[in-house]
Amino acid sequence: MAAVRLRHPQDLGAGLLFLVFGVGAWLTSGDLQVGDAATMGPGYIPRLLALGLMLVGAVTSFRAFAAEGPAVERFGVRPLILVTLSVLIFAVAVRTLGAVVATLLIVGVGSLADRESRWGEIAVAALALAVLAVGLFVYALGVQMPVWPARP
């Protein structure tokens, strides 16, 4: 009996990530009524997408044992932490500090993940993204969020 050998570690990692997100989507959509194709409920599409993610994850994971591929490369923990932290800061700050300040914060904190960042370029990118975000989400799409910090 031949031993099963992992041939493509990157595919295994990607497949497991798809599976985790698919299972998470399935579980979080559990309270929504699904219905059927003729009378779709609010949970129909989320469940369908969750199944799709799980299918892609399963196929990608199995492929890791069939096809040769490169090993998983080393990655830095600093970028992972700082980018995740910047998204969390944005999520907390957007309601109290407004879209402009929250966008400046996500770009500023996220850019700390790259040691070669230049503050002038970061400032220009942050300002441009803040203008774009407010113009697109608040004015063009009508998303209800404060633009500036709430006054005390």
Secondary structure, DSSP 4 states (H G I P E B T S, - for coil): -PPP----HHHHHHHHHHHHHHHHHHHHTTTS--B-SSSB-TTHHHHHHHHHHHHHHHHHHHHTTTS--PPPPP--HHHHHHHHHHHHHHHHHHHHHHHHHHHHHHHHHHHTTSTT--HHHHHHHHHHHHHHHIIIIIIIS-----SSPPP-
